[in-house]
Amino acid sequence: MKIGVFNQSNIKEKRVALVPSNVSKLIKKGYEVQVVANAGVLSGYPDEEYTQAGADISLDNESMIASSDILLMVNAKPAAIKPYQEAAKGKILIGMMDPLMNAEFFSSIKDSALTTLALELVPRITRAQSMDVLSSMATIAGNKGVILGASQSPKLFPLMMTAAGTVKPSRVFIMGVGVAGLQACATAKRLGAVVEAYDIRPAAREQILSVGAKPVELNIEAEDTETKGGYAKEQSAEFIAKQQAAMASILAQQDVVITTAAIPGRKAPILITTDMVKQMKPGAVIVDLASETGGNCELTQSGETVIENGVTIIGDNDLPASAAYHASQMYGTNLQHLLSLLLDDEGKFNLDLSDDIIKDIVLTKNGELINERLHGLLDSNKT
């Protein structure tokens, strides 16, 4: 089987699906690899390194598609797929597809005969940890979100005793402590801030303490706070209203706030209202890591930075790509492990739908929608 790696710089995607070290390991497994010219340049991986690793360099995406069996993208959402849909007829396409928000598209590509594998649906089980792209990208977003907040804040993060007086440490508050939130806590703590964090899941308390932050407790009871996949579960409007009311006084004390609450396939919950922003300190910064799905702050504008009542609200959607070198390294390693799983004991490619991981991530097979989760989502939308 021949793997082809897209150059996605035309859609301003800086990451690349495989880095040279992944290429050499996959070739040893029995795959052939070709990479489109300059696919890794924006991530810091020149063509020469791919050639040294054993990859062929293809002139453009179209010629790569024609001679590859498996196509690898980072951004494989419908807008990125459509220009190549006809050329890729009958191929296997793997990438981040945002499938829960694009179920209709994947139910309509029967004529393309595409087999599509969505990396966001890798199950949260021990055997799949090495393939968990969402956790890899969330780790980077949590780290970069804090650094972005620190760069925009008018205050320094650490306590400093200087000849010009004492500089008090900044107060940083993390809302939601999944992978991104925990990494944000750890990064803010390393930078010297006083760090607090909140999550509705009871299990989060020990996780917050483990990275040196202080858990904030609102004393609001919530039922069924966690999904089977380990994500925070969507709460009722009544619970969210109580949460917002209790949170207002806490937010008023903060210098930097990082919000991370996201629900797969749904709009992000509003955690910070316009009135809550009005009560915050002038100069405070909110970094909304959920901006792409609507944002946790009512005033967030996706992809933009706005200032309201002296508070800077950052809706950056591109944080993982802002660390493209390491984001590509992590993404590529996740893909490498997945591609190794797709080889059977004889080294032949095998899309084994009895395997829990493969069954969950395959959306379409030869163009036919077979993913049970997407079928359920489409059925629920009809009712």
KELUM-815263 format. One record per residue (C-alpha): x, y, z; residue in one letter. Coordinates in steps of 0.05 Angstrom, whole numbers, plus 32768, in hexadecimal, padded with zeros to 4 digits. Layout:
<recs>
XYZa ...
</recs>
This chain:
<recs>
800080008000m 801A80457FEEk 800E807F801Ei 800880C68003g 80108104802Ev 7FED81448019f 800A81898016n 7FD381B48036q 7FF681F78036s 7FC0820F8005n 7F8E8211803Fi 7FC28230806Ek 7FCC81EE8093e 801381EF80AEk 801381A880C9r 8025816B80A1v 8008812580ABa 804A80FF80AFl 8090811780C2v 80CF80F580A7p 80D980C880E4s 809280AD80DAn 80A280A08091v 80DF8075809Fs 80B9804B80D2k 807E804080A4l 80AB802B806Bi 80CA7FF78099k 80837FDE80A7k 80797FD2805Cg 805780118044y 8070803D800Ce 806B80888018v 806880C47FEBq 8064810B8003v 804E81477FDAv 8085817A7FD0a 808B81AD8009n 8055818B8032a 808081908071g 80A481D28065v 807681FD8090l 807E81CB80C8s 80CA81CB80C3g 80D3818A809Cy 80F281968057p 80EC8166801Cd 8134814F8025e 812481308068e 80EA8109804Ay 811780F08012t 814B80DA8044q 811580B5806Aa 8103808E802Bg 80C680B48011a 80BA80C77FC8d 80AB81107FBBi 806E811E7F90s 8065815D7F68l 801E816E7F7Fd 7FE281527FA4n 7FC081397F64e 7FFB810F7F4Ds 800480F47F94m 7FBA80DF7F97i 7FBF80BB7F54a 7FF7808D7F6Cs 7FE380837FB6s 7FB480537FD8d 7FAF8076801Ci 7FAA80C28020l 7FBE80E7805Fl 7FA7812C8072m 7FA8815680B2v 7F6B818080A1n 7F3B8150807Ea 7EFB81768089k 7ECA8179804Fp 7EE581BA8033a 7F2A819B802Fa 7F12815A8011i 7EE381757FDBk 7F19818F7FABp 7F3781497FA8y 7EF8811F7FAFq 7EF581097F67e 7F3F80FC7F5Fa 7F4080D37FA0a 7F0880A57F8Ak 7F0F80607FA9g 7F4A80757FD6k 7F5180718022i 7F5380B68043l 7F6A80C1808Bi 7F69810280B2g 7F44813080E1m 7EFF813780C2m 7ED3815480F9d 7EA2811D80E9p 7E6E812B811Fl 7E6381718102m 7E65815880B9n 7E3B811880BBa 7E11812E8080e 7E4E81368054f 7E6980F18062f 7E2480D28055s 7E2480F28010s 7E6780DB7FF2i 7E5180977FD9k 7E6580A67F91d 7EAD80B67FA6s 7EB7806F7FC0a 7EE4808E7FF5l 7EF680678034t 7EFE809B806At 7F1D809580B0l 7F1180CE80E1a 7F4780D58116l 7F1B80FC8146e 7EF380BC8153l 7F2E8093816Dv 7F10807581ADp 7F2C808781F1r 7F4480428203i 7F8A802F821At 7F9C800B81D9r 7F8C804A81B1a 7FB2807D81DAq 7FED807E81A9s 7FBB80908171m 7F9580C78196d 7F9D8104816Av 7F6B812D8191l 7F94812781D1s 7FD4813881ABs 7FB78177818Em 7F95818A81D0a 7FD8818581F3t 7FF581B881C4i 7FB781E581C8a 7FBA81E68214g 800381F98215n 7FFE822E81DEk 7FBE824A81FAg 7FE0825E823Bv 801C827A8217i 7FEE82A381EAl 7FC882BC8227g 800982CF8249a 802182F5820Cs 7FE0831D8209q 7FDB832B8253s 7FF6836E826Cp 8011834982A9k 804B831A82B4l 803B82D482CCf 806E82C58303p 807A82E48347l 80B783118344m 80DC8334837Cm 80FF836F835Ct 812283AF8370a 80E683D38353a 80B683AE837Fg 8091836C8382t 806D83528343v 803283288358k 802582E88331p 7FED82E682FEs 7FAF82BF830Dr 7F9C828C82D7v 7F5B826582D5f 7F50822882AAi 7F0882148299m 7F0481CB8287g 7F3D819B8296v 7F4081678260g 7F82815E823Cv 7F8681A78225a 7F7181C28269g 7FA381988290l 7FDB81AD8261q 7FC581F5826Aa 7FC881EE82B6c 800D81D082B3a 802782058283t 800B824082ABa 8029822282EBk 806D821B82CAr 8069826482B5l 805F827782FEg 8016828A8300a 7FE4827A8338v 7FB982468315v 7F7282308323e 7F46820282FBa 7EFE81E982F7y 7EDD81AD82D7d 7E98818E82E4i 7EB5814882E6r 7EC48130832Dp 7F0181098315a 7F20814B82FEa 7F3281618345r 7F6D8132834De 7F8481418306q 7F84818C8314i 7FAD81818354l 7FDE8154832Fs 7FF5818E8303v 7FFC81BF833Bg 7FBC81E68333a 7F8581F48366k 7F4081D68358p 7F058206835Bv 7EC581E88376e 7E8282098369l 7E5781DB8393n 7E2581D1835Ai 7E0D818A8351e 7E10816D830Ca 7DF7812A82F5e 7E1B80FD82C4d 7E56812B82B8t 7E8280FE828De 7E7880D6824Ct 7E9380908242k 7ECC80AF8219g 7EE280DA8254g 7EC7811C823Ay 7E9D814C8263a 7E5381408255k 7E248177823Ee 7DFD81948278q 7DB781B2827Es 7DA981FB8274a 7D97820182BEe 7DDB81E582D3f 7E01821382A3i 7DDB825082BEa 7DEE823E8306k 7E36823182F0q 7E3A827582CEq 7E1F8299830Ba 7E5182778339a 7E8A8282830Am 7E8382CD8301a 7EA582E08342s 7EDF82B08334i 7EEA82CC82EFl 7EEB8313830Aa 7F2C8302832Fq 7F5282E482F3q 7F87830182C5d 7F8582CA8291v 7F4D82978284v 7F54825A8257i 7F1382388243t 7F1581F28226t 7ECF81D5822Ca 7EB981B081EDa 7E85817B81DEi 7E93814F81A2p 7E63815D816Ag 7E408196818Er 7E4681E18197k 7E7481F481D0a 7E5082078210p 7E4F82508225i 7E7582558267l 7E8482A08266i 7E4B82D18256t 7E5183198240t 7E3D83308286d 7E74830582A4m 7EA783258277v 7E908369828Ek 7EA1835682D5q 7EE9834182C4m 7F26836C82CEk 7F3C839C8297p 7F78837B8276g 7F5F83358283a 7F678302824Bv 7F3A82C88237i 7F5782938208v 7F1D826B81EDd 7F35822781D5l 7EEE821481C1a 7EE7824E8190s 7EE282228152e 7EA18203816Ct 7E8182438183g 7EAB825581BFg 7EA38250820An 7E9F829C8210c 7E6182BE81F4e 7E8D82F581D5l 7EBF82C781B3t 7EC782D08168q 7EE382938146s 7F2982A0812Ag 7F2A82E78145e 7F43830F8181t 7F128342819Dv 7F14837281D8i 7ED4837E8200e 7ED383AA823Fn 7F1E83A78242g 7F1F835B8240v 7F4483398206t 7F2082FC81EBi 7F4A82CF81BEi 7F26829E818Fg 7F64827F816Ed 7F5182408147n 7F97822F8132d 7FBE82228172l 7FD781DB8162p 7FEF81F3811Ea 8014822C813Fs 804481F78159a 804581D38116a 808781AF8120y 8073818A815Eh 80298186814Aa 803E8161810Bs 806D81358132q 803581208162m 8000811A812By 802F80F18100g 804080C28139t 7FF680B78147n 7FEB80A780FDl 8027807A80FBq 800A804F8133h 7FC7804D8111l 7FE5803880CEl 800B800180F2s 7FCA7FE8810El 7FAD7FE580C8l 7FE07FB080B4l 7FD07F6880C3d 80027F3380DDd 801A7F278095e 80277F718089g 7FEA7F7B805Dk 7FBA7FB58063f 7F7A7F9F8086n 7F407FCB8098l 7F287F9D80D0d 7EE47FB880E6l 7EE27F868120s 7F197FAF8141d 7EFC7FE28172d 7F2A801A815Bi 7F2180108110i 7ED580068117k 7ECE8049813Bd 7EF88073810Bi 7EE1805980C7v 7EAA808880ADl 7EA0806E8067t 7EB7802F8043k 7EB980367FF7n 7E8C80737FFEg 7E5780518029e 7E4B806F806El 7E56803680A0i 7E66805C80E0n 7E32804C8115e 7E3D808D813Br 7E3180B780FDl 7DF4808E80EAh 7DD8809A8130g 7DE680E4812Al 7DC380E980E7l 7D8780C28100d 7D8080F0813Ds 7D83812E8110n 7D48811380E8k 7D1C810C8126t 
</recs>
